[in-house]
């Protein structure tokens, strides 16, 4: 598991774009950091999310606003520590 946190553990906000029960995609809301923006642009502004990276008991739905950290690995960018926005 070679996940490398991007921007430490700062919480970003975004919307669930797709959710398929065990995996999906999150579109981050307007990150301010230029390096983060460039990194996201190379990955279609989407972060992959797996069920195990979502807060226990939270059921994601398309359009839901979430707060998360994200990482880069050899597969691309992913969201982790995903929770409902406003509940952080």
PyMOL Python script that loads the backbone (N, CA, C, O; Angstrom):
from pymol import cmd

cmd.read_pdbstr("""\
ATOM      1  N   UNK A   1       0.854  -1.178   0.000  1.00  0.00           N
ATOM      2  CA  UNK A   1       0.000   0.000   0.000  1.00  0.00           C
ATOM      3  C   UNK A   1       0.893   1.231   0.000  1.00  0.00           C
ATOM      4  O   UNK A   1       1.311   1.687   1.064  1.00  0.00           O
ATOM      5  N   UNK A   2       1.191   1.777  -1.174  1.00  0.00           N
ATOM      6  CA  UNK A   2       2.103   2.908  -1.299  1.00  0.00           C
ATOM      7  C   UNK A   2       1.367   4.219  -1.511  1.00  0.00           C
ATOM      8  O   UNK A   2       1.680   4.962  -2.442  1.00  0.00           O
ATOM      9  N   UNK A   3       0.392   4.513  -0.659  1.00  0.00           N
ATOM     10  CA  UNK A   3      -0.360   5.757  -0.770  1.00  0.00           C
ATOM     11  C   UNK A   3       0.470   6.890  -0.197  1.00  0.00           C
ATOM     12  O   UNK A   3       0.947   6.810   0.935  1.00  0.00           O
ATOM     13  N   UNK A   4       0.639   7.941  -0.975  1.00  0.00           N
ATOM     14  CA  UNK A   4       1.394   9.114  -0.553  1.00  0.00           C
ATOM     15  C   UNK A   4       0.415  10.278  -0.391  1.00  0.00           C
ATOM     16  O   UNK A   4      -0.143  10.751  -1.381  1.00  0.00           O
ATOM     17  N   UNK A   5       0.194  10.750   0.857  1.00  0.00           N
ATOM     18  CA  UNK A   5      -0.751  11.862   1.055  1.00  0.00           C
ATOM     19  C   UNK A   5      -0.327  13.085   0.253  1.00  0.00           C
ATOM     20  O   UNK A   5       0.861  13.389   0.146  1.00  0.00           O
ATOM     21  N   UNK A   6      -1.306  13.780  -0.307  1.00  0.00           N
ATOM     22  CA  UNK A   6      -1.068  15.026  -1.027  1.00  0.00           C
ATOM     23  C   UNK A   6      -1.561  16.148  -0.131  1.00  0.00           C
ATOM     24  O   UNK A   6      -2.684  16.098   0.371  1.00  0.00           O
ATOM     25  N   UNK A   7      -0.730  17.156   0.073  1.00  0.00           N
ATOM     26  CA  UNK A   7      -1.076  18.291   0.929  1.00  0.00           C
ATOM     27  C   UNK A   7      -1.354  17.854   2.358  1.00  0.00           C
ATOM     28  O   UNK A   7      -2.273  18.364   2.998  1.00  0.00           O
ATOM     29  N   UNK A   8      -0.572  16.919   2.854  1.00  0.00           N
ATOM     30  CA  UNK A   8      -0.753  16.446   4.233  1.00  0.00           C
ATOM     31  C   UNK A   8      -2.116  15.820   4.409  1.00  0.00           C
ATOM     32  O   UNK A   8      -2.566  15.042   3.568  1.00  0.00           O
ATOM     33  N   UNK A   9      -2.761  16.153   5.481  1.00  0.00           N
ATOM     34  CA  UNK A   9      -4.094  15.599   5.751  1.00  0.00           C
ATOM     35  C   UNK A   9      -5.169  16.680   5.695  1.00  0.00           C
ATOM     36  O   UNK A   9      -6.215  16.561   6.333  1.00  0.00           O
ATOM     37  N   UNK A  10      -4.901  17.740   4.921  1.00  0.00           N
ATOM     38  CA  UNK A  10      -5.896  18.803   4.871  1.00  0.00           C
ATOM     39  C   UNK A  10      -7.205  18.277   4.300  1.00  0.00           C
ATOM     40  O   UNK A  10      -7.219  17.408   3.429  1.00  0.00           O
ATOM     41  N   UNK A  11      -8.287  18.815   4.802  1.00  0.00           N
ATOM     42  CA  UNK A  11      -9.613  18.394   4.350  1.00  0.00           C
ATOM     43  C   UNK A  11     -10.027  19.229   3.147  1.00  0.00           C
ATOM     44  O   UNK A  11     -10.046  20.459   3.201  1.00  0.00           O
ATOM     45  N   UNK A  12     -10.355  18.545   2.072  1.00  0.00           N
ATOM     46  CA  UNK A  12     -10.907  19.205   0.897  1.00  0.00           C
ATOM     47  C   UNK A  12     -12.389  18.866   0.821  1.00  0.00           C
ATOM     48  O   UNK A  12     -12.833  17.845   1.347  1.00  0.00           O
ATOM     49  N   UNK A  13     -13.133  19.721   0.171  1.00  0.00           N
ATOM     50  CA  UNK A  13     -14.555  19.454  -0.046  1.00  0.00           C
ATOM     51  C   UNK A  13     -14.774  19.121  -1.514  1.00  0.00           C
ATOM     52  O   UNK A  13     -14.013  19.536  -2.388  1.00  0.00           O
ATOM     53  N   UNK A  14     -15.830  18.367  -1.759  1.00  0.00           N
ATOM     54  CA  UNK A  14     -16.174  18.028  -3.126  1.00  0.00           C
ATOM     55  C   UNK A  14     -17.528  17.349  -3.174  1.00  0.00           C
ATOM     56  O   UNK A  14     -18.200  17.187  -2.155  1.00  0.00           O
ATOM     57  N   UNK A  15     -17.911  16.960  -4.361  1.00  0.00           N
ATOM     58  CA  UNK A  15     -19.184  16.279  -4.575  1.00  0.00           C
ATOM     59  C   UNK A  15     -18.943  14.879  -5.099  1.00  0.00           C
ATOM     60  O   UNK A  15     -18.051  14.647  -5.915  1.00  0.00           O
ATOM     61  N   UNK A  16     -19.756  13.944  -4.613  1.00  0.00           N
ATOM     62  CA  UNK A  16     -19.719  12.585  -5.148  1.00  0.00           C
ATOM     63  C   UNK A  16     -20.262  12.662  -6.568  1.00  0.00           C
ATOM     64  O   UNK A  16     -21.399  13.084  -6.781  1.00  0.00           O
ATOM     65  N   UNK A  17     -19.455  12.258  -7.532  1.00  0.00           N
ATOM     66  CA  UNK A  17     -19.835  12.310  -8.936  1.00  0.00           C
ATOM     67  C   UNK A  17     -20.538  11.022  -9.350  1.00  0.00           C
ATOM     68  O   UNK A  17     -21.563  11.049 -10.030  1.00  0.00           O
ATOM     69  N   UNK A  18     -19.967   9.891  -8.928  1.00  0.00           N
ATOM     70  CA  UNK A  18     -20.543   8.566  -9.218  1.00  0.00           C
ATOM     71  C   UNK A  18     -20.336   7.692  -7.993  1.00  0.00           C
ATOM     72  O   UNK A  18     -19.324   7.815  -7.303  1.00  0.00           O
ATOM     73  N   UNK A  19     -21.289   6.811  -7.720  1.00  0.00           N
ATOM     74  CA  UNK A  19     -21.116   5.835  -6.646  1.00  0.00           C
ATOM     75  C   UNK A  19     -21.748   4.523  -7.074  1.00  0.00           C
ATOM     76  O   UNK A  19     -22.913   4.484  -7.470  1.00  0.00           O
ATOM     77  N   UNK A  20     -20.971   3.447  -6.992  1.00  0.00           N
ATOM     78  CA  UNK A  20     -21.422   2.133  -7.457  1.00  0.00           C
ATOM     79  C   UNK A  20     -21.445   1.101  -6.329  1.00  0.00           C
ATOM     80  O   UNK A  20     -21.269  -0.092  -6.577  1.00  0.00           O
ATOM     81  N   UNK A  21     -21.660   1.553  -5.101  1.00  0.00           N
ATOM     82  CA  UNK A  21     -21.779   0.645  -3.969  1.00  0.00           C
ATOM     83  C   UNK A  21     -20.467   0.322  -3.276  1.00  0.00           C
ATOM     84  O   UNK A  21     -20.406   0.286  -2.047  1.00  0.00           O
ATOM     85  N   UNK A  22     -19.420   0.088  -4.053  1.00  0.00           N
ATOM     86  CA  UNK A  22     -18.112  -0.251  -3.485  1.00  0.00           C
ATOM     87  C   UNK A  22     -17.004   0.691  -3.948  1.00  0.00           C
ATOM     88  O   UNK A  22     -15.914   0.702  -3.377  1.00  0.00           O
ATOM     89  N   UNK A  23     -17.281   1.466  -4.966  1.00  0.00           N
ATOM     90  CA  UNK A  23     -16.301   2.424  -5.480  1.00  0.00           C
ATOM     91  C   UNK A  23     -17.033   3.539  -6.214  1.00  0.00           C
ATOM     92  O   UNK A  23     -18.215   3.425  -6.538  1.00  0.00           O
ATOM     93  N   UNK A  24     -16.308   4.607  -6.465  1.00  0.00           N
ATOM     94  CA  UNK A  24     -16.899   5.714  -7.202  1.00  0.00           C
ATOM     95  C   UNK A  24     -15.879   6.815  -7.438  1.00  0.00           C
ATOM     96  O   UNK A  24     -14.671   6.594  -7.350  1.00  0.00           O
ATOM     97  N   UNK A  25     -16.386   8.006  -7.739  1.00  0.00           N
ATOM     98  CA  UNK A  25     -15.546   9.154  -8.075  1.00  0.00           C
ATOM     99  C   UNK A  25     -16.056  10.393  -7.350  1.00  0.00           C
ATOM    100  O   UNK A  25     -17.261  10.607  -7.226  1.00  0.00           O
ATOM    101  N   UNK A  26     -15.118  11.201  -6.875  1.00  0.00           N
ATOM    102  CA  UNK A  26     -15.425  12.474  -6.227  1.00  0.00           C
ATOM    103  C   UNK A  26     -14.795  13.577  -7.068  1.00  0.00           C
ATOM    104  O   UNK A  26     -13.659  13.448  -7.525  1.00  0.00           O
ATOM    105  N   UNK A  27     -15.538  14.661  -7.269  1.00  0.00           N
ATOM    106  CA  UNK A  27     -14.996  15.836  -7.946  1.00  0.00           C
ATOM    107  C   UNK A  27     -14.738  16.905  -6.884  1.00  0.00           C
ATOM    108  O   UNK A  27     -15.687  17.437  -6.306  1.00  0.00           O
ATOM    109  N   UNK A  28     -13.469  17.228  -6.619  1.00  0.00           N
ATOM    110  CA  UNK A  28     -13.155  18.233  -5.613  1.00  0.00           C
ATOM    111  C   UNK A  28     -13.700  19.611  -5.993  1.00  0.00           C
ATOM    112  O   UNK A  28     -13.719  19.982  -7.166  1.00  0.00           O
ATOM    113  N   UNK A  29     -14.132  20.346  -5.003  1.00  0.00           N
ATOM    114  CA  UNK A  29     -14.599  21.718  -5.214  1.00  0.00           C
ATOM    115  C   UNK A  29     -13.384  22.638  -5.206  1.00  0.00           C
ATOM    116  O   UNK A  29     -12.594  22.598  -4.263  1.00  0.00           O
ATOM    117  N   UNK A  30     -13.224  23.430  -6.190  1.00  0.00           N
ATOM    118  CA  UNK A  30     -12.248  24.490  -6.336  1.00  0.00           C
ATOM    119  C   UNK A  30     -11.093  24.551  -5.324  1.00  0.00           C
ATOM    120  O   UNK A  30     -11.095  25.421  -4.453  1.00  0.00           O
ATOM    121  N   UNK A  31     -10.114  23.651  -5.420  1.00  0.00           N
ATOM    122  CA  UNK A  31      -8.964  23.757  -4.518  1.00  0.00           C
ATOM    123  C   UNK A  31      -8.184  25.037  -4.804  1.00  0.00           C
ATOM    124  O   UNK A  31      -8.062  25.442  -5.960  1.00  0.00           O
ATOM    125  N   UNK A  32      -7.662  25.666  -3.774  1.00  0.00           N
ATOM    126  CA  UNK A  32      -6.948  26.939  -3.930  1.00  0.00           C
ATOM    127  C   UNK A  32      -5.488  26.741  -4.352  1.00  0.00           C
ATOM    128  O   UNK A  32      -4.929  27.582  -5.055  1.00  0.00           O
ATOM    129  N   UNK A  33      -4.881  25.654  -3.934  1.00  0.00           N
ATOM    130  CA  UNK A  33      -3.461  25.415  -4.175  1.00  0.00           C
ATOM    131  C   UNK A  33      -3.202  25.119  -5.651  1.00  0.00           C
ATOM    132  O   UNK A  33      -3.810  24.213  -6.221  1.00  0.00           O
ATOM    133  N   UNK A  34      -2.297  25.885  -6.271  1.00  0.00           N
ATOM    134  CA  UNK A  34      -2.008  25.745  -7.703  1.00  0.00           C
ATOM    135  C   UNK A  34      -1.472  24.356  -8.033  1.00  0.00           C
ATOM    136  O   UNK A  34      -1.858  23.775  -9.047  1.00  0.00           O
ATOM    137  N   UNK A  35      -0.586  23.811  -7.191  1.00  0.00           N
ATOM    138  CA  UNK A  35      -0.036  22.479  -7.450  1.00  0.00           C
ATOM    139  C   UNK A  35      -1.128  21.419  -7.427  1.00  0.00           C
ATOM    140  O   UNK A  35      -1.118  20.501  -8.248  1.00  0.00           O
ATOM    141  N   UNK A  36      -2.066  21.537  -6.497  1.00  0.00           N
ATOM    142  CA  UNK A  36      -3.186  20.593  -6.408  1.00  0.00           C
ATOM    143  C   UNK A  36      -4.056  20.722  -7.658  1.00  0.00           C
ATOM    144  O   UNK A  36      -4.476  19.712  -8.224  1.00  0.00           O
ATOM    145  N   UNK A  37      -4.330  21.949  -8.092  1.00  0.00           N
ATOM    146  CA  UNK A  37      -5.136  22.156  -9.299  1.00  0.00           C
ATOM    147  C   UNK A  37      -4.494  21.485 -10.513  1.00  0.00           C
ATOM    148  O   UNK A  37      -5.177  20.835 -11.305  1.00  0.00           O
ATOM    149  N   UNK A  38      -3.179  21.646 -10.654  1.00  0.00           N
ATOM    150  CA  UNK A  38      -2.482  21.049 -11.795  1.00  0.00           C
ATOM    151  C   UNK A  38      -2.512  19.524 -11.726  1.00  0.00           C
ATOM    152  O   UNK A  38      -2.699  18.856 -12.743  1.00  0.00           O
ATOM    153  N   UNK A  39      -2.329  18.984 -10.536  1.00  0.00           N
ATOM    154  CA  UNK A  39      -2.369  17.536 -10.354  1.00  0.00           C
ATOM    155  C   UNK A  39      -3.750  16.992 -10.710  1.00  0.00           C
ATOM    156  O   UNK A  39      -3.861  15.977 -11.398  1.00  0.00           O
ATOM    157  N   UNK A  40      -4.801  17.667 -10.241  1.00  0.00           N
ATOM    158  CA  UNK A  40      -6.168  17.234 -10.538  1.00  0.00           C
ATOM    159  C   UNK A  40      -6.474  17.343 -12.032  1.00  0.00           C
ATOM    160  O   UNK A  40      -7.165  16.490 -12.589  1.00  0.00           O
ATOM    161  N   UNK A  41      -5.969  18.374 -12.672  1.00  0.00           N
ATOM    162  CA  UNK A  41      -6.217  18.560 -14.106  1.00  0.00           C
ATOM    163  C   UNK A  41      -5.680  17.382 -14.909  1.00  0.00           C
ATOM    164  O   UNK A  41      -6.260  17.005 -15.927  1.00  0.00           O
ATOM    165  N   UNK A  42      -4.577  16.803 -14.454  1.00  0.00           N
ATOM    166  CA  UNK A  42      -4.007  15.643 -15.159  1.00  0.00           C
ATOM    167  C   UNK A  42      -4.840  14.379 -14.953  1.00  0.00           C
ATOM    168  O   UNK A  42      -4.617  13.371 -15.622  1.00  0.00           O
ATOM    169  N   UNK A  43      -5.793  14.431 -14.033  1.00  0.00           N
ATOM    170  CA  UNK A  43      -6.627  13.259 -13.720  1.00  0.00           C
ATOM    171  C   UNK A  43      -8.112  13.569 -13.896  1.00  0.00           C
ATOM    172  O   UNK A  43      -8.947  13.048 -13.157  1.00  0.00           O
ATOM    173  N   UNK A  44      -8.439  14.402 -14.856  1.00  0.00           N
ATOM    174  CA  UNK A  44      -9.825  14.767 -15.189  1.00  0.00           C
ATOM    175  C   UNK A  44     -10.595  15.340 -14.002  1.00  0.00           C
ATOM    176  O   UNK A  44     -11.822  15.241 -13.960  1.00  0.00           O
ATOM    177  N   UNK A  45      -9.900  15.931 -13.048  1.00  0.00           N
ATOM    178  CA  UNK A  45     -10.520  16.564 -11.871  1.00  0.00           C
ATOM    179  C   UNK A  45     -11.372  15.590 -11.062  1.00  0.00           C
ATOM    180  O   UNK A  45     -12.329  15.998 -10.403  1.00  0.00           O
ATOM    181  N   UNK A  46     -11.027  14.307 -11.111  1.00  0.00           N
ATOM    182  CA  UNK A  46     -11.776  13.296 -10.356  1.00  0.00           C
ATOM    183  C   UNK A  46     -10.826  12.504  -9.473  1.00  0.00           C
ATOM    184  O   UNK A  46      -9.671  12.264  -9.825  1.00  0.00           O
ATOM    185  N   UNK A  47     -11.342  12.104  -8.314  1.00  0.00           N
ATOM    186  CA  UNK A  47     -10.599  11.247  -7.393  1.00  0.00           C
ATOM    187  C   UNK A  47     -11.349   9.939  -7.232  1.00  0.00           C
ATOM    188  O   UNK A  47     -12.562   9.937  -7.023  1.00  0.00           O
ATOM    189  N   UNK A  48     -10.651   8.850  -7.327  1.00  0.00           N
ATOM    190  CA  UNK A  48     -11.232   7.523  -7.112  1.00  0.00           C
ATOM    191  C   UNK A  48     -11.460   7.332  -5.615  1.00  0.00           C
ATOM    192  O   UNK A  48     -10.637   7.753  -4.803  1.00  0.00           O
ATOM    193  N   UNK A  49     -12.561   6.705  -5.252  1.00  0.00           N
ATOM    194  CA  UNK A  49     -12.810   6.407  -3.835  1.00  0.00           C
ATOM    195  C   UNK A  49     -13.305   4.968  -3.710  1.00  0.00           C
ATOM    196  O   UNK A  49     -14.147   4.515  -4.485  1.00  0.00           O
ATOM    197  N   UNK A  50     -12.767   4.265  -2.724  1.00  0.00           N
ATOM    198  CA  UNK A  50     -13.185   2.894  -2.439  1.00  0.00           C
ATOM    199  C   UNK A  50     -13.996   2.890  -1.146  1.00  0.00           C
ATOM    200  O   UNK A  50     -13.822   3.761  -0.293  1.00  0.00           O
ATOM    201  N   UNK A  51     -14.862   1.930  -1.010  1.00  0.00           N
ATOM    202  CA  UNK A  51     -15.728   1.799   0.170  1.00  0.00           C
ATOM    203  C   UNK A  51     -14.918   1.860   1.470  1.00  0.00           C
ATOM    204  O   UNK A  51     -15.349   2.489   2.437  1.00  0.00           O
ATOM    205  N   UNK A  52     -13.759   1.216   1.498  1.00  0.00           N
ATOM    206  CA  UNK A  52     -12.968   1.171   2.741  1.00  0.00           C
ATOM    207  C   UNK A  52     -12.426   2.539   3.151  1.00  0.00           C
ATOM    208  O   UNK A  52     -11.989   2.714   4.289  1.00  0.00           O
ATOM    209  N   UNK A  53     -12.450   3.515   2.231  1.00  0.00           N
ATOM    210  CA  UNK A  53     -11.970   4.863   2.541  1.00  0.00           C
ATOM    211  C   UNK A  53     -13.092   5.818   2.941  1.00  0.00           C
ATOM    212  O   UNK A  53     -12.867   7.018   3.101  1.00  0.00           O
ATOM    213  N   UNK A  54     -14.301   5.279   3.101  1.00  0.00           N
ATOM    214  CA  UNK A  54     -15.471   6.076   3.483  1.00  0.00           C
ATOM    215  C   UNK A  54     -15.782   5.818   4.957  1.00  0.00           C
ATOM    216  O   UNK A  54     -15.702   4.682   5.424  1.00  0.00           O
ATOM    217  N   UNK A  55     -16.136   6.871   5.680  1.00  0.00           N
ATOM    218  CA  UNK A  55     -16.482   6.766   7.101  1.00  0.00           C
ATOM    219  C   UNK A  55     -17.520   5.660   7.306  1.00  0.00           C
ATOM    220  O   UNK A  55     -18.502   5.574   6.568  1.00  0.00           O
ATOM    221  N   UNK A  56     -17.293   4.819   8.310  1.00  0.00           N
ATOM    222  CA  UNK A  56     -18.205   3.715   8.619  1.00  0.00           C
ATOM    223  C   UNK A  56     -19.633   4.235   8.784  1.00  0.00           C
ATOM    224  O   UNK A  56     -19.872   5.225   9.476  1.00  0.00           O
ATOM    225  N   UNK A  57     -20.565   3.558   8.143  1.00  0.00           N
ATOM    226  CA  UNK A  57     -21.974   3.913   8.260  1.00  0.00           C
ATOM    227  C   UNK A  57     -22.463   4.957   7.266  1.00  0.00           C
ATOM    228  O   UNK A  57     -23.669   5.161   7.132  1.00  0.00           O
ATOM    229  N   UNK A  58     -21.544   5.621   6.566  1.00  0.00           N
ATOM    230  CA  UNK A  58     -21.935   6.648   5.594  1.00  0.00           C
ATOM    231  C   UNK A  58     -22.199   6.002   4.239  1.00  0.00           C
ATOM    232  O   UNK A  58     -21.345   5.299   3.700  1.00  0.00           O
ATOM    233  N   UNK A  59     -23.372   6.243   3.702  1.00  0.00           N
ATOM    234  CA  UNK A  59     -23.722   5.746   2.369  1.00  0.00           C
ATOM    235  C   UNK A  59     -23.617   6.901   1.382  1.00  0.00           C
ATOM    236  O   UNK A  59     -24.394   7.854   1.439  1.00  0.00           O
ATOM    237  N   UNK A  60     -22.656   6.808   0.488  1.00  0.00           N
ATOM    238  CA  UNK A  60     -22.475   7.867  -0.500  1.00  0.00           C
ATOM    239  C   UNK A  60     -23.562   7.814  -1.564  1.00  0.00           C
ATOM    240  O   UNK A  60     -24.082   6.750  -1.901  1.00  0.00           O
ATOM    241  N   UNK A  61     -23.892   9.000  -2.083  1.00  0.00           N
ATOM    242  CA  UNK A  61     -24.865   9.137  -3.170  1.00  0.00           C
ATOM    243  C   UNK A  61     -24.364  10.220  -4.109  1.00  0.00           C
ATOM    244  O   UNK A  61     -23.752  11.185  -3.652  1.00  0.00           O
ATOM    245  N   UNK A  62     -24.603  10.089  -5.404  1.00  0.00           N
ATOM    246  CA  UNK A  62     -24.212  11.152  -6.324  1.00  0.00           C
ATOM    247  C   UNK A  62     -24.812  12.494  -5.884  1.00  0.00           C
ATOM    248  O   UNK A  62     -25.984  12.576  -5.516  1.00  0.00           O
ATOM    249  N   UNK A  63     -23.988  13.534  -5.932  1.00  0.00           N
ATOM    250  CA  UNK A  63     -24.428  14.867  -5.537  1.00  0.00           C
ATOM    251  C   UNK A  63     -24.183  15.204  -4.074  1.00  0.00           C
ATOM    252  O   UNK A  63     -24.303  16.364  -3.679  1.00  0.00           O
ATOM    253  N   UNK A  64     -23.839  14.203  -3.261  1.00  0.00           N
ATOM    254  CA  UNK A  64     -23.583  14.433  -1.830  1.00  0.00           C
ATOM    255  C   UNK A  64     -22.297  15.237  -1.662  1.00  0.00           C
ATOM    256  O   UNK A  64     -21.295  14.959  -2.320  1.00  0.00           O
ATOM    257  N   UNK A  65     -22.329  16.241  -0.774  1.00  0.00           N
ATOM    258  CA  UNK A  65     -21.121  17.007  -0.475  1.00  0.00           C
ATOM    259  C   UNK A  65     -20.335  16.274   0.601  1.00  0.00           C
ATOM    260  O   UNK A  65     -20.878  15.896   1.640  1.00  0.00           O
ATOM    261  N   UNK A  66     -19.045  16.078   0.334  1.00  0.00           N
ATOM    262  CA  UNK A  66     -18.187  15.351   1.256  1.00  0.00           C
ATOM    263  C   UNK A  66     -16.913  16.139   1.542  1.00  0.00           C
ATOM    264  O   UNK A  66     -16.553  17.068   0.819  1.00  0.00           O
ATOM    265  N   UNK A  67     -16.250  15.739   2.612  1.00  0.00           N
ATOM    266  CA  UNK A  67     -14.954  16.278   3.016  1.00  0.00           C
ATOM    267  C   UNK A  67     -13.999  15.087   3.030  1.00  0.00           C
ATOM    268  O   UNK A  67     -14.388  13.997   3.448  1.00  0.00           O
ATOM    269  N   UNK A  68     -12.756  15.274   2.580  1.00  0.00           N
ATOM    270  CA  UNK A  68     -11.841  14.140   2.437  1.00  0.00           C
ATOM    271  C   UNK A  68     -10.399  14.625   2.347  1.00  0.00           C
ATOM    272  O   UNK A  68     -10.136  15.804   2.113  1.00  0.00           O
ATOM    273  N   UNK A  69      -9.485  13.704   2.536  1.00  0.00           N
ATOM    274  CA  UNK A  69      -8.076  13.901   2.222  1.00  0.00           C
ATOM    275  C   UNK A  69      -7.839  13.136   0.927  1.00  0.00           C
ATOM    276  O   UNK A  69      -8.659  12.305   0.535  1.00  0.00           O
ATOM    277  N   UNK A  70      -6.721  13.413   0.260  1.00  0.00           N
ATOM    278  CA  UNK A  70      -6.465  12.593  -0.915  1.00  0.00           C
ATOM    279  C   UNK A  70      -4.998  12.236  -1.040  1.00  0.00           C
ATOM    280  O   UNK A  70      -4.126  12.861  -0.436  1.00  0.00           O
ATOM    281  N   UNK A  71      -4.755  11.218  -1.836  1.00  0.00           N
ATOM    282  CA  UNK A  71      -3.427  10.648  -1.969  1.00  0.00           C
ATOM    283  C   UNK A  71      -3.129  10.355  -3.438  1.00  0.00           C
ATOM    284  O   UNK A  71      -4.030  10.304  -4.275  1.00  0.00           O
ATOM    285  N   UNK A  72      -1.865  10.167  -3.722  1.00  0.00           N
ATOM    286  CA  UNK A  72      -1.421   9.726  -5.042  1.00  0.00           C
ATOM    287  C   UNK A  72      -0.739   8.377  -4.866  1.00  0.00           C
ATOM    288  O   UNK A  72       0.027   8.181  -3.922  1.00  0.00           O
ATOM    289  N   UNK A  73      -1.016   7.455  -5.770  1.00  0.00           N
ATOM    290  CA  UNK A  73      -0.304   6.177  -5.785  1.00  0.00           C
ATOM    291  C   UNK A  73      -0.017   5.809  -7.229  1.00  0.00           C
ATOM    292  O   UNK A  73      -0.240   6.620  -8.128  1.00  0.00           O
ATOM    293  N   UNK A  74       0.473   4.605  -7.466  1.00  0.00           N
ATOM    294  CA  UNK A  74       0.837   4.235  -8.833  1.00  0.00           C
ATOM    295  C   UNK A  74      -0.362   4.086  -9.769  1.00  0.00           C
ATOM    296  O   UNK A  74      -0.191   3.951 -10.980  1.00  0.00           O
ATOM    297  N   UNK A  75      -1.567   4.111  -9.215  1.00  0.00           N
ATOM    298  CA  UNK A  75      -2.780   4.016 -10.024  1.00  0.00           C
ATOM    299  C   UNK A  75      -3.393   5.389 -10.332  1.00  0.00           C
ATOM    300  O   UNK A  75      -4.257   5.497 -11.201  1.00  0.00           O
ATOM    301  N   UNK A  76      -2.952   6.432  -9.628  1.00  0.00           N
ATOM    302  CA  UNK A  76      -3.506   7.765  -9.847  1.00  0.00           C
ATOM    303  C   UNK A  76      -3.804   8.461  -8.534  1.00  0.00           C
ATOM    304  O   UNK A  76      -3.032   8.359  -7.580  1.00  0.00           O
ATOM    305  N   UNK A  77      -4.929   9.170  -8.484  1.00  0.00           N
ATOM    306  CA  UNK A  77      -5.336   9.919  -7.295  1.00  0.00           C
ATOM    307  C   UNK A  77      -6.541   9.263  -6.651  1.00  0.00           C
ATOM    308  O   UNK A  77      -7.429   8.765  -7.344  1.00  0.00           O
ATOM    309  N   UNK A  78      -6.574   9.262  -5.328  1.00  0.00           N
ATOM    310  CA  UNK A  78      -7.695   8.674  -4.614  1.00  0.00           C
ATOM    311  C   UNK A  78      -8.070   9.491  -3.398  1.00  0.00           C
ATOM    312  O   UNK A  78      -7.242  10.205  -2.834  1.00  0.00           O
ATOM    313  N   UNK A  79      -9.321   9.381  -3.001  1.00  0.00           N
ATOM    314  CA  UNK A  79      -9.819  10.055  -1.801  1.00  0.00           C
ATOM    315  C   UNK A  79      -9.790   9.072  -0.637  1.00  0.00           C
ATOM    316  O   UNK A  79     -10.023   7.877  -0.818  1.00  0.00           O
ATOM    317  N   UNK A  80      -9.505   9.581   0.555  1.00  0.00           N
ATOM    318  CA  UNK A  80      -9.497   8.768   1.757  1.00  0.00           C
ATOM    319  C   UNK A  80     -10.088   9.576   2.902  1.00  0.00           C
ATOM    320  O   UNK A  80     -10.211  10.796   2.801  1.00  0.00           O
ATOM    321  N   UNK A  81     -10.453   8.912   3.982  1.00  0.00           N
ATOM    322  CA  UNK A  81     -11.059   9.585   5.140  1.00  0.00           C
ATOM    323  C   UNK A  81     -12.262  10.416   4.693  1.00  0.00           C
ATOM    324  O   UNK A  81     -12.422  11.566   5.102  1.00  0.00           O
ATOM    325  N   UNK A  82     -13.105   9.814   3.846  1.00  0.00           N
ATOM    326  CA  UNK A  82     -14.255  10.497   3.271  1.00  0.00           C
ATOM    327  C   UNK A  82     -15.394  10.531   4.286  1.00  0.00           C
ATOM    328  O   UNK A  82     -15.794   9.497   4.822  1.00  0.00           O
ATOM    329  N   UNK A  83     -15.909  11.728   4.540  1.00  0.00           N
ATOM    330  CA  UNK A  83     -17.050  11.895   5.458  1.00  0.00           C
ATOM    331  C   UNK A  83     -17.966  12.981   4.929  1.00  0.00           C
ATOM    332  O   UNK A  83     -17.578  13.772   4.070  1.00  0.00           O
ATOM    333  N   UNK A  84     -19.172  13.012   5.441  1.00  0.00           N
ATOM    334  CA  UNK A  84     -20.142  14.000   4.968  1.00  0.00           C
ATOM    335  C   UNK A  84     -19.690  15.390   5.393  1.00  0.00           C
ATOM    336  O   UNK A  84     -19.306  15.599   6.543  1.00  0.00           O
ATOM    337  N   UNK A  85     -19.737  16.334   4.469  1.00  0.00           N
ATOM    338  CA  UNK A  85     -19.348  17.711   4.775  1.00  0.00           C
ATOM    339  C   UNK A  85     -20.265  18.263   5.860  1.00  0.00           C
ATOM    340  O   UNK A  85     -21.463  17.981   5.883  1.00  0.00           O
ATOM    341  N   UNK A  86     -19.693  19.040   6.738  1.00  0.00           N
ATOM    342  CA  UNK A  86     -20.468  19.605   7.841  1.00  0.00           C
ATOM    343  C   UNK A  86     -20.381  18.755   9.089  1.00  0.00           C
ATOM    344  O   UNK A  86     -20.727  19.207  10.181  1.00  0.00           O
ATOM    345  N   UNK A  87     -19.918  17.520   8.934  1.00  0.00           N
ATOM    346  CA  UNK A  87     -19.809  16.622  10.084  1.00  0.00           C
ATOM    347  C   UNK A  87     -18.375  16.404  10.513  1.00  0.00           C
ATOM    348  O   UNK A  87     -18.079  15.490  11.283  1.00  0.00           O
ATOM    349  N   UNK A  88     -17.457  17.272   9.996  1.00  0.00           N
ATOM    350  CA  UNK A  88     -16.072  17.051  10.362  1.00  0.00           C
ATOM    351  C   UNK A  88     -15.749  17.528  11.735  1.00  0.00           C
ATOM    352  O   UNK A  88     -14.607  17.404  12.179  1.00  0.00           O
TER     353      UNK A  88
END
""", "prot")
cmd.dss("prot")
cmd.show_as("cartoon", "prot")
cmd.util.cbc("prot")
cmd.orient("prot")
